């Protein structure tokens, strides 16, 4: 998925991603839920973070990000 600001499709993709995450929240627990909530609150910053930075920012393990 291309989240480039110049990609016209990226404007419609972000709400879809947030909707999918929000819809799955009840199924998630622990680190998965923490990561999902962090992504929803920081959707614009997430694409610029490395896996390790995302894990640290969301206070989860890197393996939770990979899963």
C-alpha positions in Angstrom: 0.0 0.0 0.0 1.4 3.3 -1.0 0.8 6.1 1.6 2.6 8.8 -0.4 1.0 12.2 0.1 0.9 12.6 -3.7 -1.0 9.4 -4.3 -4.7 10.2 -4.7 -5.7 6.8 -3.5 -3.9 7.3 -0.2 -6.6 9.8 0.9 -9.2 7.1 0.7 -7.0 4.3 2.1 -6.4 5.8 5.5 -10.0 5.8 6.7 -10.4 2.2 5.4 -7.4 1.1 7.4 -8.7 2.8 10.5 -12.1 1.3 10.0 -10.6 -2.2 9.7 -8.4 -1.7 12.8 -11.4 -0.3 14.8 -13.6 -3.2 13.7 -11.0 -5.7 15.0 -10.3 -4.1 18.3 -12.8 -6.3 20.3 -10.8 -9.4 19.0 -7.4 -8.0 20.1 -5.8 -8.3 23.5 -2.7 -7.2 25.2 0.0 -5.9 23.0 -2.0 -6.3 19.8 -4.7 -3.9 21.2 -2.1 -1.5 22.5 -0.5 -1.4 19.0 -3.8 -1.0 17.3 -4.8 1.9 19.5 -1.4 3.6 19.0 -1.8 3.3 15.2 -5.3 4.8 15.3 -4.1 7.7 17.4 -0.9 8.3 15.4 -1.9 7.3 11.9 0.1 10.1 10.2 3.4 9.3 12.0 3.3 5.5 11.8 4.4 5.2 8.1 7.6 7.1 9.0 8.6 4.8 11.9 10.8 1.8 11.7 9.5 -1.4 13.2 11.6 -0.8 16.3 10.5 2.8 16.6 6.9 1.7 16.3 7.3 -0.9 18.9 9.0 1.5 21.3 6.4 4.3 20.7 3.5 1.9 21.2 5.3 0.3 24.2 5.0 -3.2 22.7 7.6 -5.8 21.7 9.0 -5.8 18.1 7.5 -9.3 17.7 4.0 -7.8 18.3 4.5 -5.4 15.4 5.6 -8.2 13.1 2.5 -10.3 14.0 
